Structure formats: C-alpha cells, structure tokens
Amino acid sequence: MADGRTDPAADIARERLRAAMARLADGDSAALEEIYQATRVKLFGICLRILGDRKEAEDALQDVYINLWQKADRYDPERASPISWLATFARNRAIDRLRTGKVRGGAVPVEEALPLPDSSPLADVLMVDVEQNAQIHACIQGLDERTQNHIRSAFFDGFTYAELAERADVPLGTMKSWIRRGLQKLRACLEASEAA
C-alpha cells in the first residue's frame, strides 16, 4: 500500500502459518493439519505443474507432508516465508520423483525445472539479494495502492489470479490485466534503477 501497510488478512495468515510451522517443529501433530489446510492447494499446483499427472502430484504432495513432519525443525523463518520454504520443499519432492524415472507421461523433463537453490548461499549473493529485495519493494511502493496489494498477494502471499479476482469481485481477465500492467511498471522501475 502507498502508506507502507500490507494486507492485514495476508499478514494474519502468514503469521498463523509461521506459528504452525514452529509448533510442528516442537512436535505438535495438530499443527500439521493446519499447515495442510493452508497450503495444500498451492503445493499441489506446484507438484502437478512439474509432474503433469494428477496421481503423481497427489503422491508427491503426500511425500511433502510426510517429510515436513520429519523435517519441520529445519525451517528457518529468518531465511524464508513459510509458503516460500514449503513451495521449494514441494518442488524438490516433485523433481525427486522425476529423477527416479518412474513418473508416467506428461511430466516435464528434469532439465526444464529451474535449478534448485543452494541451501547455503555465499555472502556476496546474500548481499545482492538484500539489495535487490530492497529495490523491488521500493519499486512496488511506487505503484498505486490497488496494484501493490494484488502484486503482493499474488507473488508474496501465494494467491492465484482467480482467488484475487474473486476477492476483488472483478472478472479474471481484469485481474490479469491489472497485474500485468503493474508488473510492466515494476519492470520499468527496476530497469531504471539498474541503469542508474
């Protein structure tokens, strides 16, 4: 938003997910159900996009939550938002299934999946990331309030365009146009800052 505030509902959802991740790391099995309900749609979409087969995506998603139960203590809220970490986790599980060679037709080739992020980036990479993050957020602040909200919700909070269109009570095509125009302005701002 123009005054620096974010969407309160998204903030609450993000904090609930972060708290559930912490409880899960402490062994609270009820937290896994809360995490599942909050993330299953997005994580299933990631698995389905990579694997190209609904049954394979369902199996990969099951692997995600089984592994999450075992490895929840590895989540570091200082390094990533819960949904970003879980999305990477889901992507890795789906790619692991591709690498086994047992996935039925429809899957994308492994080499088409983007390279996996290194779990321990170099210090200079972290510094560049911090600078780029600051620049992205500065450029987002230059957008009108409505566009800021939609871009943040889509790219930082994991909402789909369809969900955003429903929340704003506008046609899906309108939402896509708003976000596309906002991204064009954002790109122009980032290119201008890189050229400076």
Sequence and secondary structure as in RCSB ss.txt:
>XXXX:A:sequence
MADGRTDPAADIARERLRAAMARLADGDSAALEEIYQATRVKLFGICLRILGDRKEAEDALQDVYINLWQKADRY
DPERASPISWLATFARNRAIDRLRTGKVRGGAVPVEEALPLPDSSPLADVLMVDVEQNAQIHACIQGLDERTQNH
IRSAFFDGFTYAELAERADVPLGTMKSWIRRGLQKLRACLEASEAA
>XXXX:A:secstr
 TTS   HHHHHHHHHHHHHHHHHHTT HHHHHHHHHHHHHHHHHHHHHHH  HHHHHHHHHHHHHHHHHHGGG 
 TTTS HHHHHHHHHHHHHHHHHHHT   TT   GGGS     SS  HHHHHHHHHHHHHHHHHHHTS HHHHHH
HHHHHTS   HHHHHHHHTS HHHHHHHHHHHHHHHHHHHHHHHH 
